[in-house]
Amino acid sequence: MTAAYGLAGVVLVVIATVLIGTLGLRISRTTSDFYVASRTVTPLRNASAIGGEYLSAASFLGIAGLILAYGADMLWLPVGWTGGYLVLLVLVSAPLRRSGAYTLPDFAEARLESMAVRRATSVLVVLIGWLYLLPQFQSAGLVLRTVVGAPLWSGGVLIAVVVATNVLAGGMRSITLVQAFQYWMKLTALAVPLIFLLLAWRFDGAPDLSSRDAPPRFAERTAVSIGLPVTVEVVTPVRVTADGHVDGRRYDGSEITLSAGPHRIDNGTTVTFPAGADVPHVKGTPVRTDREWAMPLAGRDHSIYATYSLILATFLGTMGLPHVLVRFYTNPDGKAARRTTVMVLSLLGVFYLLPALYGALGRLYTPDLLMTGRTDAVVLTLPGRVIGGLGGDLLGALVTGGAVAAFLSTSSGITVSVAGVLAQDILRGGVRSFRAATLLALIVPLGLAIAARELSVADVVGLAFAVAASTCCPLLVLGVWWRRLTVAGALAGLATGGVLAGAAVVVTIAAGPPSGLAGALLAQPAAWTVPVAFATMIIVSWCTPRQVPPGVVRMMVRLHTPESLDVDRGTWRPRRV
């Protein structure tokens, strides 16, 4: 894809986003408009907006990249991310809407009548939001670097500026309109190119990966350009042509032999491989035959544990994501919240059929991404590689626009959630405080994205799900369904789950998980951190029965009484101390 077409796709999506977002400026006047769109969003529009913000960089780029690298095991991610809404539907969506709160900390204080619990929840919401924003900004940099060669920091800055413009203009009303548009934009951006890619695959004889008992190989003589320094593992010695630095030595188009083992290749280096050569894999990516790649649980250490932990994190983490929860405050009533959730399940189910096919096609047509470590770019690379010509350029521009829509919509939703918490609990004001908090919500993760090393998009998002599942999920489930939850129990569970899952996140991101069982426990911590958090909340609550809030009976009636009955609900207002 030429840079001009890719840049055109980015510009058109940004212009459309800003124009739609400015509509919110005309209809957003009150605090309720900015926080929850005055609770007047219809189920279909809300479901489309949820799909728009939930389908992040991890969904649009990350799933395909992980399937390309790791195979069928990664299909659990879209299954879990979709199934999480079923758990949300059954357990918390309607009661959460009936609570009358604006944010998750609002709900925590209303349920437990404690400012301490509110503050703890606020800290977690902000940290989860920032952790989720980090890969959005990094992925935006990947897209701009891929299509126009821009520096990595430029994509994050672009997304932050556009998101700030929309959120400052109209808050929740603005981003609801934008995100509903962006869901359908993302679906179109994946579905239309995929039709042509599948036709090309069929014309190519429809090769079947599961029948090949060999690792990925270059189908023809291929020059691989390295954008960032990488260490690759070579399994079979191969004679290549190198132009750049390999293992610390400079080569100017001369032939060298890459022996079996690790090799360091610097950025700006081009390595040309002969046809039929095995594709070296970036260090840390498993080298599997195509048959092993197509078989679940093949060749992974502690794969059964990792799979079940991933399922637990995605199923339960969904209900703990602040930008997801705030959407259910925008429905008119609990019935509309349930209808919204059912529609979301349908919209997500349709979307998640597509990235898996991109990952499989990438294994056939873009295996060189396994060497560069840029597997997240497979969705962007395939149209130009398989279709080529003007058609490939146009389809590539469409995919690029969809990727930008993914970053914008998810970043907008997270920003509103984090800004709402910062405005209420730190700045403590109305619309002006919300706007100031918006800038703070964006600046911190943008700085982290620029400073941090490049990370796998879906891996970081998966860790955010693990933290949410270990903290907000126990608070919500027990807060909605167990009247004996106490202030001490909630605080102990939040602290325990947050520290354990947070430590696993820090170790994994900073240094990478160690090998063996310890590495599996850190890379996928939800299987042990979630039960520990639930158990801590329950046991400490049993030991502190006198700390049950005095108004718990009234609050439980409010959460579980249908709106058709005449119960005084109103809008809950937090205490100020």
Secondary structure per residue as TSV (DSSP state, phi and psi in degrees):
chain	resnum	aa	ss	phi	psi
A	1	M	-	360.0	127.2
A	2	T	-	-72.4	154.5
A	3	A	H	-61.9	-35.1
A	4	A	H	-62.5	-43.7
A	5	Y	H	-68.2	-42.6
A	6	G	H	-62.3	-42.8
A	7	L	H	-64.2	-37.3
A	8	A	H	-62.5	-41.1
A	9	G	H	-61.5	-41.8
A	10	V	H	-64.2	-47.2
A	11	V	H	-63.7	-43.8
A	12	L	H	-62.6	-42.3
A	13	V	H	-67.2	-40.4
A	14	V	H	-63.4	-44.0
A	15	I	H	-63.2	-45.6
A	16	A	H	-61.2	-40.0
A	17	T	H	-63.2	-45.5
A	18	V	H	-66.3	-42.3
A	19	L	H	-63.7	-44.8
A	20	I	H	-66.6	-40.2
A	21	G	H	-63.7	-32.4
A	22	T	H	-67.3	-19.0
A	23	L	H	-60.2	-32.9
A	24	G	H	-64.6	-26.6
A	25	L	H	-63.8	-30.6
A	26	R	H	-79.6	-21.9
A	27	I	H	-118.7	1.9
A	28	S	-	-105.4	115.6
A	29	R	-	-130.0	-37.8
A	30	T	S	-97.5	168.1
A	31	T	H	-61.2	-39.3
A	32	S	H	-62.8	-34.5
A	33	D	H	-60.7	-43.5
A	34	F	H	-72.3	-37.4
A	35	Y	H	-85.5	-47.2
A	36	V	H	-136.3	22.3
A	37	A	G	52.0	34.9
A	38	S	G	56.0	22.6
A	39	R	G	56.8	42.1
A	40	T	-	-124.2	16.1
A	41	V	-	-81.4	129.9
A	42	T	-	-72.8	156.8
A	43	P	H	-57.4	-44.3
A	44	L	H	-66.2	-45.1
A	45	R	H	-65.0	-40.1
A	46	N	H	-66.6	-39.8
A	47	A	H	-63.8	-41.7
A	48	S	H	-64.0	-40.4
A	49	A	H	-66.3	-39.8
A	50	I	H	-63.2	-44.0
A	51	G	H	-60.4	-38.0
A	52	G	H	-64.2	-43.8
A	53	E	H	-83.8	-27.3
A	54	Y	H	-77.1	-33.4
A	55	L	S	-81.6	85.8
A	56	S	-	-89.8	-166.5
A	57	A	H	-58.4	-34.3
A	58	A	I	-64.0	-35.4
A	59	S	I	-77.7	-44.0
A	60	F	I	-75.9	-41.6
A	61	L	I	-112.0	-41.3
A	62	G	I	-66.6	-41.7
A	63	I	H	-62.7	-46.9
A	64	A	H	-60.0	-40.7
A	65	G	H	-65.6	-40.6
A	66	L	H	-69.4	-37.5
A	67	I	H	-66.2	-39.6
A	68	L	H	-57.8	-43.1
A	69	A	H	-84.3	-40.2
A	70	Y	H	-112.9	-17.2
A	71	G	-	93.2	-154.1
A	72	A	G	-64.3	-23.6
A	73	D	G	-55.5	-33.4
A	74	M	G	-74.5	-6.9
A	75	L	G	-65.4	-16.5
A	76	W	H	-66.6	-24.6
A	77	L	H	-62.5	-56.2
A	78	P	H	-64.0	-31.9
A	79	V	H	-63.1	-46.8
A	80	G	H	-68.6	-40.7
A	81	W	H	-66.0	-29.4
A	82	T	H	-81.4	-45.2
A	83	G	H	-62.9	-24.5
A	84	G	H	-59.3	-29.7
A	85	Y	H	-72.1	-25.8
A	86	L	H	-67.1	-43.5
A	87	V	H	-62.5	-42.0
A	88	L	H	-61.0	-42.2
A	89	L	H	-61.7	-45.7
A	90	V	H	-72.2	-38.7
A	91	L	H	-99.8	-40.5
A	92	V	T	-134.6	-15.3
A	93	S	H	-60.6	-51.2
A	94	A	H	-70.1	-47.9
A	95	P	H	-59.2	-36.0
A	96	L	H	-63.9	-41.3
A	97	R	H	-63.8	-37.8
A	98	R	H	-72.2	-16.3
A	99	S	T	-64.5	-26.2
A	100	G	-	80.4	5.6
A	101	A	-	-81.6	159.0
A	102	Y	S	-88.8	-38.0
A	103	T	S	-136.2	171.2
A	104	L	H	-62.1	-42.9
A	105	P	H	-60.2	-35.2
A	106	D	H	-57.2	-46.6
A	107	F	H	-62.6	-42.5
A	108	A	H	-60.5	-42.6
A	109	E	H	-71.7	-39.8
A	110	A	H	-62.9	-39.2
A	111	R	H	-75.5	-40.2
A	112	L	H	-107.5	-5.8
A	113	E	-	54.3	46.7
A	114	S	-	-141.9	125.0
A	115	M	H	-72.2	-26.5
A	116	A	H	-64.9	-43.9
A	117	V	H	-65.5	-38.5
A	118	R	H	-60.5	-45.4
A	119	R	H	-64.6	-42.6
A	120	A	H	-62.0	-42.3
A	121	T	H	-65.4	-38.2
A	122	S	H	-61.2	-44.5
A	123	V	H	-60.2	-43.5
A	124	L	H	-65.8	-41.7
A	125	V	H	-60.4	-43.9
A	126	V	H	-65.9	-44.1
A	127	L	H	-65.2	-42.9
A	128	I	H	-63.7	-41.5
A	129	G	H	-62.5	-44.2
A	130	W	H	-65.8	-39.6
A	131	L	H	-63.6	-33.7
A	132	Y	H	-76.5	-32.6
A	133	L	H	-72.8	-29.5
A	134	L	H	-53.8	-52.5
A	135	P	H	-69.9	-22.3
A	136	Q	H	-64.6	-45.1
A	137	F	H	-68.6	-40.3
A	138	Q	H	-66.1	-37.6
A	139	S	H	-68.6	-36.1
A	140	A	H	-61.2	-39.5
A	141	G	H	-63.5	-39.0
A	142	L	H	-61.3	-42.0
A	143	V	H	-64.7	-49.8
A	144	L	H	-64.8	-35.6
A	145	R	H	-66.9	-37.4
A	146	T	H	-69.1	-41.1
A	147	V	H	-92.0	-30.7
A	148	V	H	-129.8	-0.6
A	149	G	-	75.1	19.6
A	150	A	-	-73.5	157.3
A	151	P	-	-64.4	157.2
A	152	L	H	-60.6	-35.7
A	153	W	H	-70.6	-20.9
A	154	S	H	-67.0	-37.2
A	155	G	H	-63.7	-44.1
A	156	G	H	-62.5	-40.7
A	157	V	H	-63.2	-43.0
A	158	L	H	-60.1	-47.8
A	159	I	H	-62.7	-43.2
A	160	A	H	-61.6	-40.7
A	161	V	H	-66.2	-45.1
A	162	V	H	-66.6	-43.3
A	163	V	H	-62.8	-44.2
A	164	A	H	-60.3	-40.0
A	165	T	H	-60.8	-46.7
A	166	N	H	-68.7	-45.3
A	167	V	H	-68.3	-40.9
A	168	L	H	-65.3	-29.0
A	169	A	H	-71.7	-46.1
A	170	G	H	-148.4	11.0
A	171	G	H	58.4	-137.1
A	172	M	H	-64.9	-34.2
A	173	R	H	-63.3	-42.7
A	174	S	H	-63.9	-50.6
A	175	I	H	-72.8	-22.2
A	176	T	H	-62.8	-46.8
A	177	L	H	-62.8	-43.5
A	178	V	H	-64.8	-46.8
A	179	Q	H	-69.3	-34.7
A	180	A	H	-62.4	-43.2
A	181	F	H	-61.9	-42.1
A	182	Q	H	-71.8	-27.6
A	183	Y	H	-59.8	-50.4
A	184	W	H	-69.4	-29.2
A	185	M	H	-64.3	-45.7
A	186	K	H	-65.7	-41.4
A	187	L	H	-62.4	-43.9
A	188	T	H	-64.7	-40.6
A	189	A	H	-65.7	-26.6
A	190	L	H	-91.0	-39.8
A	191	A	H	-71.6	-43.4
A	192	V	H	-65.7	-50.6
A	193	P	H	-61.7	-33.8
A	194	L	H	-63.4	-33.7
A	195	I	H	-58.7	-46.6
A	196	F	H	-70.5	-34.7
A	197	L	H	-66.0	-40.4
A	198	L	H	-68.7	-35.6
A	199	L	H	-64.5	-40.8
A	200	A	H	-65.3	-40.8
A	201	W	H	-61.8	-41.0
A	202	R	H	-65.4	-41.3
A	203	F	H	-65.4	-26.7
A	204	D	T	-81.6	4.9
A	205	G	T	98.1	6.6
A	206	A	-	49.4	60.0
A	207	P	-	-60.2	141.5
A	208	D	-	-107.2	116.2
A	209	L	G	-65.6	-37.9
A	210	S	G	-65.6	-14.4
A	211	S	G	-92.8	-4.6
A	212	R	-	-101.8	117.6
A	213	D	-	-96.3	58.0
A	214	A	S	-151.1	153.5
A	215	P	-	-71.5	168.2
A	216	P	-	-59.3	140.4
A	217	R	B	-132.9	153.7
A	218	F	-	-74.0	122.0
A	219	A	S	-70.6	-26.1
A	220	E	S	-146.2	172.6
A	221	R	-	-57.9	125.0
A	222	T	E	-133.8	130.8
A	223	A	E	-97.9	123.0
A	224	V	E	-109.2	120.9
A	225	S	E	-97.1	131.6
A	226	I	-	-98.0	117.8
A	227	G	S	-86.0	-32.4
A	228	L	S	-130.4	150.4
A	229	P	-	-56.9	134.5
A	230	V	E	-137.4	155.7
A	231	T	E	-114.1	120.4
A	232	V	E	-111.6	152.2
A	233	E	E	-103.4	121.2
A	234	V	E	-100.4	124.0
A	235	V	S	-87.9	-46.6
A	236	T	S	-114.4	126.5
A	237	P	-	-52.5	141.0
A	238	V	E	-144.6	144.3
A	239	R	E	-92.7	122.3
A	240	V	E	-131.4	168.5
A	241	T	E	-108.5	126.2
A	242	A	E	-117.4	137.3
A	243	D	E	-131.5	93.2
A	244	G	E	143.2	-151.7
A	245	H	E	-107.2	123.5
A	246	V	E	-128.2	124.1
A	247	D	T	54.6	36.9
A	248	G	T	82.0	0.6
A	249	R	E	-112.5	146.7
A	250	R	E	-91.4	132.3
A	251	Y	E	-127.8	139.7
A	252	D	E	-117.8	73.6
A	253	G	E	71.4	20.7
A	254	S	E	-94.1	158.5
A	255	E	E	-85.7	136.6
A	256	I	E	-138.1	163.4
A	257	T	E	-107.7	122.3
A	258	L	E	-88.8	109.0
A	259	S	-	-74.7	166.1
A	260	A	S	-62.9	134.7
A	261	G	E	126.7	-172.5
A	262	P	E	-80.2	146.4
A	263	H	E	-140.2	135.1
A	264	R	E	-94.1	124.9
A	265	I	E	-121.8	124.6
A	266	D	-	-82.6	161.8
A	267	N	T	-66.3	149.5
A	268	G	T	84.1	1.1
A	269	T	-	-91.2	140.3
A	270	T	E	-116.4	125.8
A	271	V	E	-118.4	125.5
A	272	T	E	-105.4	124.1
A	273	F	E	-105.3	146.6
A	274	P	-	-75.3	160.3
A	275	A	T	-61.6	138.7
A	276	G	T	88.3	-5.4
A	277	A	-	-74.0	143.5
A	278	D	B	-65.2	142.7
A	279	V	-	-80.7	118.3
A	280	P	-	-63.4	144.1
A	281	H	E	-106.6	140.5
A	282	V	E	-59.1	144.4
A	283	K	T	-57.5	131.7
A	284	G	T	102.0	-17.3
A	285	T	S	-92.8	126.5
A	286	P	-	-66.8	141.6
A	287	V	-	-96.1	111.8
A	288	R	-	-129.6	153.1
A	289	T	-	-71.5	162.1
A	290	D	H	-62.3	-33.4
A	291	R	H	-67.1	-43.8
A	292	E	H	-63.9	-39.1
A	293	W	H	-59.8	-37.0
A	294	A	H	-81.3	-10.7
A	295	M	S	-100.9	125.8
A	296	P	T	-62.7	146.8
A	297	L	T	62.2	26.4
A	298	A	-	-96.4	121.2
A	299	G	S	74.0	20.1
A	300	R	-	-110.3	142.5
A	301	D	T	-73.3	131.2
A	302	H	T	52.8	43.4
A	303	S	H	-67.5	-34.6
A	304	I	H	-67.2	-44.2
A	305	Y	H	-60.0	-48.3
A	306	A	H	-60.2	-38.0
A	307	T	H	-67.0	-48.1
A	308	Y	H	-68.6	-34.6
A	309	S	H	-65.8	-39.6
A	310	L	H	-63.6	-42.5
A	311	I	H	-60.3	-45.7
A	312	L	H	-62.7	-42.6
A	313	A	H	-64.0	-44.1
A	314	T	H	-73.8	-38.0
A	315	F	H	-67.4	-44.9
A	316	L	H	-91.8	-25.3
A	317	G	H	-68.3	-27.6
A	318	T	G	-57.1	-43.5
A	319	M	G	-73.7	-10.3
A	320	G	G	-100.0	1.0
A	321	L	-	-82.7	121.4
A	322	P	H	-62.4	-34.8
A	323	H	H	-74.2	-18.1
A	324	V	H	-81.0	-46.2
A	325	L	H	-63.1	-38.5
A	326	V	G	-63.3	-24.2
A	327	R	G	-64.2	-31.4
A	328	F	G	-78.4	-11.2
A	329	Y	G	-78.2	-15.4
A	330	T	S	-88.4	-9.3
A	331	N	S	-75.0	152.2
A	332	P	S	-65.0	-34.1
A	333	D	S	-156.8	176.5
A	334	G	H	-64.4	-35.1
A	335	K	H	-61.7	-43.7
A	336	A	H	-65.0	-34.4
A	337	A	H	-63.7	-41.7
A	338	R	H	-66.7	-42.8
A	339	R	H	-61.9	-39.3
A	340	T	H	-59.1	-44.3
A	341	T	H	-64.2	-41.4
A	342	V	H	-61.8	-42.7
A	343	M	H	-64.9	-38.0
A	344	V	H	-60.5	-42.6
A	345	L	H	-57.2	-40.6
A	346	S	H	-68.3	-45.2
A	347	L	H	-65.2	-40.8
A	348	L	H	-69.1	-39.0
A	349	G	H	-60.2	-39.6
A	350	V	H	-65.6	-45.4
A	351	F	H	-64.2	-43.8
A	352	Y	T	-73.2	-4.9
A	353	L	H	-68.7	-23.3
A	354	L	H	-86.5	-48.6
A	355	P	H	-59.7	-32.5
A	356	A	H	-62.0	-37.5
A	357	L	H	-69.2	-35.8
A	358	Y	H	-62.8	-40.7
A	359	G	H	-62.6	-42.0
A	360	A	H	-67.2	-43.1
A	361	L	H	-66.0	-33.1
A	362	G	H	-63.9	-32.9
A	363	R	H	-62.7	-31.8
A	364	L	H	-83.4	-43.4
A	365	Y	H	-111.2	-15.7
A	366	T	-	-132.2	50.6
A	367	P	T	-66.1	-19.0
A	368	D	T	-63.2	-20.5
A	369	L	H	-65.2	-24.3
A	370	L	H	-65.7	-25.7
A	371	M	H	-84.9	-39.3
A	372	T	H	-78.6	-17.7
A	373	G	T	81.0	4.7
A	374	R	-	-99.8	48.7
A	375	T	G	-64.1	-25.3
A	376	D	G	-62.5	-15.8
A	377	A	G	-89.6	6.8
A	378	V	H	-62.8	-38.1
A	379	V	H	-63.9	-37.1
A	380	L	H	-75.4	-28.6
A	381	T	H	-86.7	-33.7
A	382	L	H	-58.0	-47.0
A	383	P	I	-56.8	-46.3
A	384	G	I	-67.9	-34.4
A	385	R	I	-74.7	-39.4
A	386	V	I	-91.4	-45.0
A	387	I	I	-86.4	-53.0
A	388	G	-	71.9	173.5
A	389	G	H	66.0	-160.8
A	390	L	H	-63.1	-39.9
A	391	G	H	-60.6	-42.8
A	392	G	H	-64.1	-38.4
A	393	D	H	-63.8	-43.6
A	394	L	H	-67.8	-42.6
A	395	L	H	-67.0	-37.1
A	396	G	H	-63.9	-38.6
A	397	A	H	-64.4	-37.9
A	398	L	H	-64.6	-44.6
A	399	V	H	-63.4	-41.2
A	400	T	H	-61.0	-43.6
A	401	G	H	-61.0	-39.3
A	402	G	H	-64.4	-39.1
A	403	A	H	-63.3	-42.7
A	404	V	H	-64.0	-38.5
A	405	A	H	-61.4	-37.0
A	406	A	H	-63.2	-45.3
A	407	F	H	-64.9	-43.1
A	408	L	H	-65.9	-45.4
A	409	S	H	-68.3	-46.3
A	410	T	H	-66.7	-43.5
A	411	S	H	-61.8	-35.6
A	412	S	H	-64.5	-46.5
A	413	G	H	-63.4	-44.0
A	414	I	H	-65.7	-40.2
A	415	T	H	-61.9	-43.0
A	416	V	H	-62.1	-42.0
A	417	S	H	-64.6	-48.5
A	418	V	H	-66.8	-42.1
A	419	A	H	-63.5	-37.4
A	420	G	H	-60.9	-41.6
A	421	V	H	-68.7	-45.3
A	422	L	H	-62.6	-40.2
A	423	A	I	-65.8	-39.6
A	424	Q	I	-80.9	-39.3
A	425	D	I	-99.6	-16.5
A	426	I	I	-115.9	-55.4
A	427	L	I	-82.3	-28.2
A	428	R	-	52.3	63.9
A	429	G	-	-150.9	-164.8
A	430	G	S	-98.0	-131.4
A	431	V	H	-63.8	-39.9
A	432	R	H	-63.4	-40.6
A	433	S	H	-66.0	-37.2
A	434	F	H	-61.3	-41.3
A	435	R	H	-68.0	-39.5
A	436	A	H	-65.6	-39.9
A	437	A	H	-65.6	-30.0
A	438	T	H	-59.8	-44.5
A	439	L	H	-64.4	-41.4
A	440	L	H	-65.0	-38.3
A	441	A	H	-64.1	-25.8
A	442	L	H	-94.8	-35.4
A	443	I	H	-66.1	-42.8
A	444	V	H	-63.6	-54.0
A	445	P	H	-66.3	-29.2
A	446	L	H	-64.0	-42.3
A	447	G	H	-63.2	-40.3
A	448	L	H	-65.0	-40.1
A	449	A	H	-64.0	-36.8
A	450	I	H	-72.0	-36.8
A	451	A	H	-85.0	-29.6
A	452	A	S	-77.9	158.1
A	453	R	-	-69.6	159.5
A	454	E	-	-69.8	130.6
A	455	L	-	-123.4	155.8
A	456	S	-	-64.7	128.8
A	457	V	H	-58.8	-54.4
A	458	A	H	-67.4	-29.6
A	459	D	H	-63.7	-46.1
A	460	V	H	-66.8	-42.2
A	461	V	H	-63.4	-38.7
A	462	G	H	-61.1	-37.7
A	463	L	H	-69.0	-35.7
A	464	A	H	-61.8	-39.4
A	465	F	H	-63.1	-39.6
A	466	A	H	-63.5	-41.2
A	467	V	H	-65.7	-44.2
A	468	A	H	-63.0	-41.6
A	469	A	H	-65.9	-28.0
A	470	S	H	-89.9	-6.2
A	471	T	H	-128.6	-69.8
A	472	C	H	-67.9	-36.0
A	473	C	H	-61.1	-51.7
A	474	P	H	-59.0	-38.6
A	475	L	H	-63.0	-43.0
A	476	L	H	-69.0	-49.8
A	477	V	H	-62.5	-48.7
A	478	L	H	-72.1	-34.8
A	479	G	H	-65.2	-34.6
A	480	V	H	-82.2	-36.0
A	481	W	H	-113.9	-8.8
A	482	W	-	-126.9	110.4
A	483	R	T	-72.9	-14.7
A	484	R	T	-90.1	5.1
A	485	L	-	-63.5	131.0
A	486	T	-	-111.6	169.4
A	487	V	H	-62.4	-45.9
A	488	A	H	-63.0	-40.7
A	489	G	H	-63.9	-43.2
A	490	A	H	-63.5	-45.7
A	491	L	H	-63.6	-42.2
A	492	A	H	-64.6	-42.5
A	493	G	H	-66.7	-42.2
A	494	L	H	-62.6	-43.7
A	495	A	H	-65.9	-44.3
A	496	T	H	-65.0	-51.4
A	497	G	H	-63.4	-40.6
A	498	G	H	-66.2	-42.0
A	499	V	H	-68.3	-45.8
A	500	L	H	-65.6	-51.6
A	501	A	H	-67.5	-38.5
A	502	G	H	-63.8	-39.4
A	503	A	H	-63.7	-41.1
A	504	A	H	-62.4	-39.9
A	505	V	H	-62.7	-47.1
A	506	V	H	-62.3	-45.4
A	507	V	H	-63.8	-43.9
A	508	T	H	-65.8	-43.0
A	509	I	H	-73.8	-41.3
A	510	A	H	-73.4	-44.2
A	511	A	H	-127.4	-6.7
A	512	G	-	81.7	145.6
A	513	P	-	-69.6	146.9
A	514	P	-	-69.7	174.3
A	515	S	S	-81.7	168.8
A	516	G	H	77.7	-160.3
A	517	L	H	-63.0	-38.6
A	518	A	H	-60.1	-39.4
A	519	G	H	-64.6	-41.2
A	520	A	H	-64.5	-40.3
A	521	L	H	-65.4	-34.1
A	522	L	H	-81.7	-38.7
A	523	A	H	-70.4	-32.5
A	524	Q	S	-130.3	79.2
A	525	P	T	-82.9	-11.4
A	526	A	H	-60.9	-32.7
A	527	A	H	-61.7	-24.7
A	528	W	H	-113.2	-28.5
A	529	T	H	-74.4	-34.9
A	530	V	H	-67.3	-50.6
A	531	P	H	-59.5	-37.9
A	532	V	H	-63.6	-41.5
A	533	A	H	-65.4	-45.2
A	534	F	H	-60.9	-47.6
A	535	A	H	-62.0	-39.8
A	536	T	H	-63.1	-45.5
A	537	M	H	-60.0	-43.3
A	538	I	H	-70.4	-47.3
A	539	I	H	-65.3	-46.6
A	540	V	H	-65.0	-35.6
A	541	S	H	-65.8	-39.9
A	542	W	H	-60.9	-35.3
A	543	C	H	-81.3	-10.4
A	544	T	-	-129.1	58.3
A	545	P	G	-64.4	-22.3
A	546	R	G	-76.0	-10.0
A	547	Q	G	-94.1	10.3
A	548	V	S	-64.6	129.3
A	549	P	-	-58.1	139.8
A	550	P	T	-64.3	-27.9
A	551	G	T	-95.6	22.6
A	552	V	H	-65.7	-37.4
A	553	V	H	-63.7	-45.9
A	554	R	H	-62.4	-40.6
A	555	M	H	-66.8	-40.4
A	556	M	H	-66.1	-36.9
A	557	V	H	-62.9	-42.2
A	558	R	H	-62.7	-40.4
A	559	L	H	-69.1	-32.0
A	560	H	H	-113.2	3.4
A	561	T	S	-92.2	127.0
A	562	P	-	-58.8	150.0
A	563	E	T	-66.1	-18.3
A	564	S	T	-66.9	-22.9
A	565	L	S	-84.8	149.6
A	566	D	-	-83.8	85.6
A	567	V	-	-114.4	135.5
A	568	D	-	-67.7	111.8
A	569	R	-	-112.1	-63.4
A	570	G	-	61.1	-158.0
A	571	T	-	-115.9	121.1
A	572	W	-	-67.6	136.5
A	573	R	-	-114.2	129.5
A	574	P	-	-71.1	150.6
A	575	R	-	-73.5	152.0
A	576	R	-	-114.4	129.2
A	577	V	-	-126.3	360.0
